[in-house]
């Protein structure tokens, strides 16, 4: 009897008030789901005729991505049942847990593609840096609210910088410069929204320039990563090395023309010329199969989703909610621009996934967790009177 009572109590806590459901932005959620489904189609196009360890991949990655979609939606529901102030109250715990996870990764993480970025758990692997990104958003949002929503002194800016740099340093030494860039621009978006005093911007950019110069010459950035950045300006100089990915991605997008070569008929995709086509270079698959119409359609979905997220940040009832949503939005905007940019040769190749499109369990789960926090803020922007 006691056990049944406990189960009923747990289930009762997983209910969302009807008044709050009426405030839920279902449109934004459905757009995210639509992008995932479109991503699954493109993941299948990129892998259906590929082999892994001599075995045809076929539906394997597509089915796994659909599984992460289901898990993601379950996580969204669970997060929506909790008032987002909970995450503010436990910001230090979440932040500390992310650092511990990064430290565990440092000692027992699995190396892949030159970076020790994964912790293997059975047949699955998690990427701690993805969760650290979300933890940084939460802790920075809390600190800015504690500052009264205004960063009007260099000391306040330095405080935020310290909170951000500790986990970011652990990410960079993996080395994962791509995620380091995402975190930087995410925090930048948050401090700008947090009414950063423009008098200290000059000093901030000076420190930034010195930091970048120091990191560039410190050995933290590997030679192959420097070459990737330099290759952006002239990929043909190393067409069979660092420039290969960019050149093939650009050919794929260009070959798609206006309407594309047809689903499963992309010339570069089907021919296997695009490395990591189901993850980092999924955007080139869209261009190859669906053409300009497909890429513009995808951009439109992203645009509408991000616009609605910005509105949620603007209408938030408190500073924490507004800054947190701004951080999530800024993170997604940079990730989209970086991924698409590296596919068309405008940004360095960093391994940043395209939100809700690229294959990957950790990134998919964190994107849905982030989206759930945004929807949570939007759903609770009004006080409920009983």
N, C-alpha and C positions, 0 to 999 in steps of 0.2 A: 504493500500500500504506500509506504513512504517513497519507494522508488518511482511508483507511478505519479505521485505528487510532484516529485522533483522533475520528471520528464515534462509534465504538464506546465510547470512553472517556467522551464526553459523555453518551451514552445510558445508560451504566452508572451515571453520577452522578445520573441522574434516576429512580433506583429507590428505593422505600421498603422498609425492612426489614419482613419479615412480622410480627415481634413488635411493631413500632411500629404497623402497620396494625391489629392486634388492639385497640390502645388508642385508635384513631381514633373520634371521636364522629360516626358516620354520621348519627345521628338529627338532630343540630343542622344538619348540612349539608343533609339532605333537607328539613328544615323551611324553610330559606332558599330552596331550589330551588322548593318548593311555593308560597312567597310570591311568588317571581318569576313563576311561571306564572300565578298568580291575578292578579298585576299586569298581565301581558300581556293577559289577557282584558279587564280593565278599561280598559287603554290603548286597545284596539281599540274598546270601547264608547264611549269618549270621542272617538274620532277617525274612525270608519269613514264618517261622513257629512259630515265637515268638508273644506274645501278649503284649499290652501296655494298661493299664487300662481296661483289659478285652476284648480289640479289637485286632484282628489279624493285625500285622504290614504290612505283605505282601510287596507290592511295595512302601510303603510310603517313607522310607528313600532313596531308590534307585531313586525314582522320584525327591525328593528334591535335591539329589546330582547332578542329571542331570540338574536341574534348576540352581544350582550354577555353573555348568560347562558353561552353556550358559551365565550367568551373568559375569562370570570370563572372557570369551572370549570377551565380549563387553567392559569390563574394560580394557583388554589388548589393544584392538584397540584404545580406547580413549587415553590411556597413550602414545601409539606409535605416536599419532598425535602431541604430545608436545615434544619439545626438552628437553632432560633430564637436561639441565642446569637450567630449570625452577625450578626443585626440589632443586637444590643447592641454588638458589636465595631465595627460600622460606623455607629453612631448619629450621630456627628458628620458623617460624609460624607452620610448621608441627610438630616440636618437642614440642612446647608449647601446641598445640591442643591435642597431645597424653597425656601430663601430666594432662590437664584439664579433659580429658575423664577418666583417671585413678582415679582422685579425685572424679568425679561424681560417678564412680563405688564404691568408698570407702563408700559413704554415702547412695546411693540408689541401689547398686548392688544386684543381686539375688544370694543367696547361693546355691551351688550345689556340692555334694560330699565333703563337708567340706571346700569348698573355695568360697569366695565371688568374683567370676570372671566374672559375666555376667550382662549386662544391658538389661532388657527386653523392647522391643518396640513392643507392640501389641502381636502377636503370635510368633514373632521372638525375638532372643536374640543375642547380639553381645559381643565378648570377647575383651575388650580394650587392653589387654596385647599383643594380636597378632598385633594390629596396632602400639603399642608402640615399638615393636621389629623392625618394618620397619622404624619408625621415628628415632630410635637410629642409625640404619645403615646409614641413610641419613645425620644426624647431625655429626656423627663421620667421615664420608667420607669428609664432608665439612671442618671440623676442621683439618684433616690431610692434606688436600690440602692447607689450610691457613698456615700450618706449613712447606710448601714447599715439602710435600710428605715424610718428614723424621722426625721421633721421636727420636731426638738425645739428649734429656735432660729429667731428671726426672720431671721437671716442665711441659713439654709438655704431658708426660704420665699421670701426675696427672690431668691435664686439661681434657683429654679425659675420665679419670676415673670418674671425677665429673659429666660430662655430662651423662655418662652411669648409674651412681649409683642412680641418683635422680628418674627416672622412674622405675629402677629395684627394688629399695626399696619399691615403691608402689605396685609392682607386688608381691614381696616376702611376704608382710604383708597380702595379700589376704587370705590365703597363697597359692602361686603357685611357688613352688621351681623348678618345671620342666622348666617353662618358664624362670625363673631366670638363670638356667643353660644354656639354649639355648642362652640367651643374652650374658652371660659371654664368652662362646666359640666363639660367633659371633664377639664380640669386639676383642677378642684375635687374631682371624684370621686376622682382619683388621689391628691391630697394627703391627703384624708380617710382613704383606705385605707392611705396611707403613714404612719399613726400620727401625724397632726398633733397637736402639743401644744396642747391646748385653751387654755392660758394665752396663746397668741399669736393666738387667733382674734379677740378683741376688736380688737386692733390691725390685724389683717388686714381685717376688715370696715370699719373706719374708713378705711383706705387705699382699699378698694373703693368706698366711698361717695364719697370725694373724687375718685377716678378717673372714676367714672360721671358725676358732676356736671361735671367738667372736660371730658370727651369730649362731653357733651350740649351744652355751651356753646362748644365749640371750633370748630364749623363742620364737623367730620368727619362728623357725622350730618346728612344733608340734611333739608330741611323736609318733603319727602314721606315720609321715613322716620319723622320725629317724628309726623306725622299718622297714619301706620299704627298706631303704638303707642297714641296717644290714642284712635283710632277703636275700639279693642278695647272700651272702656268704654261707648261709645254709637255703634254703627255707623249707626243710623238718622239721625243728625245729618248724615251725608254719604252718603246712600243711593245716589246716582248717581256718587259719586267713590270715596274710600278705603273706604267702607263697603259698596260694591257686592259685592265678592268674598265677604265674610263673610255678607252677607244671602242671596245666592244659594246659597252652600254649605249654610247652615243650612236653607234651604227644601228643597234636594235631599235632605239627610239626613232631615229630618222627613217629606217626602213618601213616602219608602220604607217607612215604618211597620215592621211586624214582619217581613214576608217580602220586601219590596221590590216595585218595579214590574215586575220581570222583566228578564232580561238583554237589553240593547239597547233596552229600553223605558223607561228612566228619564226622567221628565218634564223635569227641568232639564238633564240630560245630553244627551238627544236633541234638545232644543230649542235647545241651544247657549248656554244662559244662564250657564254656569260658565266663566269665563276660566281658561286654563291647567289644564283639567280632567285632562289626562294627566300633569301634573307636580306642581305645588304642591297641587292640589286633587283628587288621585286618591281620597282618602278619602271625599269627598262623592259620587263616582261609585259607590263601594262601597255607601254608604248608600242612594243613589237606586235602584240596580239590585237589590241583595241584601238591603236592609233591616237591621233590628237583628240578625237571625240572621247575616248576612254580616259585619257589623262586629265582633260578638262572636267569631265564628269567627276572624277575622283577629287580633284582640287575643289570643285563646287561643294561636294559633301564635307570636306575638311573646313572650307570657309564658313559654311552655315553652322557647323558644330562649334567652331572656335568663336564665332560671333555670338552665339547663344551663351557660351561659357563666359565671355567678357561681360555680357549683360547680367549674369548671375553674380559675378564679382562686384559689379557696380551696385546691385540691389541688396547685397548682403547686409544683415542687421548689425554686424560688428566688424571690427578691424581684422581680427583673426581670420574670419571667413573670407573676407575680401582679399587679403594678402595671400592666403593659401590657394584660393582659386586662381589668382593671378600667377602664382608660381607654377601650378599645373598647366595653365594655359601657355605661359611662356616656355615651359619645357617642351610641350607638344609643338608649338610654333617652330622653335629652333630645330627640333628633331625632324620635322617635315621638311624644312628648308635645307637642312644639312644633307638628309638622305637624297632628296630630289636633286640638290645641287651637285652632289658627288656623282650622280648618275648622268648628269649632262656636262660635267667637267668644270663646274664653277666653284666647287668646294672640295677640300681634301678627302680622301677615302679614310673614314674613321671607324667603320663598322657599326654606325648608328642605324638602328632599325626604323622602318617607316611605321608609325603608330597604327596599330590594329590591322596592318597589312602583312608585314614580314612574319615569317615563321619564327616561333620562339616562345616557350612557355613562360619564362620569367618576365620578359618584356610585356607579353600579353596580359599576364596576371596583374602586374604593376600598373599598366595603363587602365585596366578596369578598376583597380583599387583607387587610382587617382580620379577617374571619372566618377566613381561612387562618392568620393569626398565632395566633388563639385556639385553633384546632384543633391547631396545631403545639405549643403549650404543653401542651395536654391529652394529646396523643399521646406526649409525651416527659416526662411527670411522673414516670416511673420510669426508673431506670438499667438499661440492658440488659446482662445478664451473658452472655458467650459461653463 
